[in-house]
Amino acid sequence: MVNYGKMDTNTPIENLGFSTATQNALLQGDIKTLEDLLLVVRKGNLMKYRNIGKKKYDEVMDKLYEIQDSGYCKNLTLHARYEKQLADINEQIAIYEHAIQLLKAQRNVCQELLNRHAK
C-alpha cells in the first residue's frame, strides 16, 4: 500500500506503487514524477508511449483515481474520467483515420484501373 501522506506532484514514479512493468515503461518514456505523468495524461498522450497499452493505461488511471480520492495530494486536480473518455475517442478517431486512408488508396487504385481500361 502506498503512503499518500507525503505525496505531491514531485513524487517520483517509483514511489507511486505501480507494477514493475508499468513503472519501467513510464521511466523509459522519461516520465519520472507524478507531475510528468499528469502532463502526459492531460494531453491524452499516454498510450502513444512505447510499451503503454490498455492494461498499463488502466493501471495508471486507476492509480491516479486512487491518489485523487485519497485527498493527500492537494495540488492534484485530475479529471480522469473525462481524460479516459477523451483518450478512447482519440483512439477511435485514429482507427477511423487509418480506415479512411485505406479507402482512399483503394479508390485511387480503382480510378487508375478505370483510366487504363478507358484508353
Secondary structure, DSSP 4 states (H G I P E B T S, - for coil): ---GGG--TT-BGGGS---HHHHHHHHHTT--BHHHHHHHHHTT-GGGSTT--HHHHHHHHHHHHHHHHH---TT----HHHHHHHHHHHHHHHHHHHHHHHHHHHHHHHHHHHHHHH-
